[in-house]
């Protein structure tokens, strides 16, 4: 389900040479329709786009966030590359300036992570996908200093929503965490979407089984 390439040395973060090699390889990749590539902690990770249920959640969330933000200078975006020090991610939803062109990289392939106020990942099935969103991207987003990371996880019990905030880039951790089951509302604690509530209208009811 996920292809990995260019593995970093064990127990060591990528150095400048590896970062540049991965960056150049990523920029020249040509993927079949329905796949996307990200650079996460020393790997190029290729994964398929989400299932219908995944798309339903992300679309509901983006529309609701845009309505909540109103005419604010910020907006919710989808299918947008985010870059930080030659690392590339494609969050399912992100909040950044409405005029996203003002915060794009010099080559226009992505927006700068420093301009992103919130990212959301909707977890896809499969061990690699789960570990990427729950573990590797959690560290990566904290390392980039992105203020809020929301994880919507169909595969955690009957479904959970985790809201992470107060990143510590040096330790690659979020100091604050709120985790609730589907069916319980949770609010964004800070930033342009402060007070926005994620509940069943976004996630759907608790999963059976």
RASUL-V830218 format. One record per residue. RES is the residue in one small letter. PHI is phi as a letter, one per 30 degrees, with the letter a starting at -180 (NA if undefined). Layout:
# RASUL-V830218
res=<RES | RES>
phi=<PHI | PHI>
This chain:
# RASUL-V830218
res=<x | x | x | x | x | x | x | x | x | x | x | x | x | x | x | x | x | x | x | x | x | x | x | x | x | x | x | x | x | x | x | x | x | x | x | x | x | x | x | x | x | x | x | x | x | x | x | x | x | x | x | x | x | x | x | x | x | x | x | x | x | x | x | x | x | x | x | x | x | x | x | x | x | x | x | x | x | x | x | x | x | x | x | x | x | x | x | x | x | x | x | x | x | x | x | x | x | x | x | x | x | x | x | x | x | x | x | x | x | x | x | x | x | x | x | x | x | x | x | x | x | x | x | x | x | x | x | x | x | x | x | x | x | x | x | x | x | x | x | x | x | x | x | x | x | x | x | x | x | x | x | x | x | x | x | x | x | x | x | x | x | x | x | x | x | x | x | x | x | x | x | x | x | x | x | x | x | x | x | x | x | x | x | x | x | x | x | x | x | x | x | x | x | x | x | x | x | x | x | x | x | x | x | x | x | x | x | x | x>
phi=<NA | b | c | c | b | h | d | d | e | d | i | b | d | e | c | e | d | d | e | d | d | d | d | d | d | d | d | c | d | b | c | d | e | j | b | b | b | b | c | b | h | i | b | c | c | c | b | d | d | d | d | d | d | d | d | d | d | d | d | e | d | d | d | d | d | d | d | d | d | h | c | d | d | c | b | c | b | b | h | b | d | b | b | b | h | i | c | b | b | b | d | d | b | b | c | b | e | e | d | d | d | d | b | d | d | e | d | i | d | a | c | d | e | d | c | d | c | a | b | b | b | c | d | c | d | j | e | d | d | d | d | d | d | d | c | d | d | e | d | d | d | d | d | d | i | d | d | b | b | c | c | c | b | d | c | c | i | c | j | b | b | c | c | c | b | h | d | c | e | d | c | h | b | c | d | c | b | b | b | b | d | e | j | c | d | b | c | d | d | a | i | e | c | e | j | d | c | c | b | d | d | c | d | i | d | e | d | d | j>
